[in-house]
Amino acid sequence: MKKKSTRLRPSAILSVDVGGSHVKMMTDRKGTKLEFESGPGLSAKAMVKKVAELTADWTYDVVSVGYPGPVVHDRPTTQPYNLGSGWKGFDFARALGRPTKVVNDALMQALGSYEGGKMLFLGLGTGLGSSMIVDGVLVPMELGHLPYRKEKAFEDFVGDAGLKRHGRKKWAAHVHDVVERLIAALEPDDVVLGGGNADKLSALPKKSRLGKNGNAFLGGFRLWLSAGGAIGVKKAQAEDARWKQERERLRQAVGKPGNDTDILKRRSGFRAW
């Protein structure tokens, strides 16, 4: 008996980026981005309900969620600092009624920015988001909590609190210093700065480049496009040819240049630790 062929990608993916001020969403088939305000009053159940309402006329069969905090087995392990209640341990797949991958929001944006090798992503926002991707392996991190100066952590100096307390010039000096220290410690090939405050830097730290916030959507799509680890070179090449037009439309939707690294044409795929 002939084995049924397995589809290597979902027909449509909804990518949801949960932030402290807004929740944003987009599918890989629809270039439209929708968003709504979040904040301290937004519970996990209320977020899912609002997403379902706004995307009621959208077609998608799987979901990716970028969550502002640690995630294990697709569930948050802590309550977020700047959102409401009910997030810790929340079952997004059950609530959304579809298979759902949940990762740290910095990791999702990192995946959308990845061009190969050993990449360090740092998100300058409320705190300091961080993650690495090493030869296709996803490595979530919490570098923002490491001690820095005066018994305070990195994120106390380079997050929103540090920006407000020290002013933009001194804050930028701290960002440059922190990035330099992390590069020396982790020795990445590539450093990407993202997050809502990254564009407040008048000059980027050495050996770093500026990411785009739209990369979070692309990262959410890539979580499913590369699902299952290594899929084999021949299958990957066949899939790459089949979905070339869709990938180009996806890049245009999230503002990626046409020469972006191919999403599917990878020997190893992306694997999460």
C-alpha angles and dihedrals in degrees: 000000000000117000115240113247115251117228109237096207138030117255092241135004129205113208117198122190111197113202137171093254104023143017112218130190141183138161126225089238098047119056091203118112119206127189143173135189119272125180138137094321097056114105124193092251092049091050093053092046092052093047090051091050095049095045097041092119094042123099118224135137103195135034138212120199127194107205125194097235145035117317130194123183092352094305130103113248096200140034111259117250097229104032136071131265138297100048101114109094093357114164103225094176092057094044094047094041093228138086105280134191115203123193137160110284093237090053092051091051090045091054090053090052097045119123100167141282123049111338130182117202121197121186116205107203137098087342132346114293116198143179141148135218114203116191090327097317114124113226115185113204141184100208093147091076095057115113116262118159138348091007090301130119132246092260092055088066104033100033128082092282092056092047092053095042100044104026128239099289097052091038090055090050089054090049091053091048095047093047091049091051094048092048090052092049101042102029098213124185091220134023122199124190117204140151132093096295100046093093090057089075111099089199129021122235115259116279093017136109133201118253127206124244088225087067088080089071092048089050090053091052092048091055087069100029089062098034118142099040118249109018098179130263098260093047091046091051092048091049090046092056092045095053101035094113093046092052092051091051089048092052091051091049093056096036099254118152118249093250094060116140111275113263099214105025095092129118097211105034119207119297128186123224 
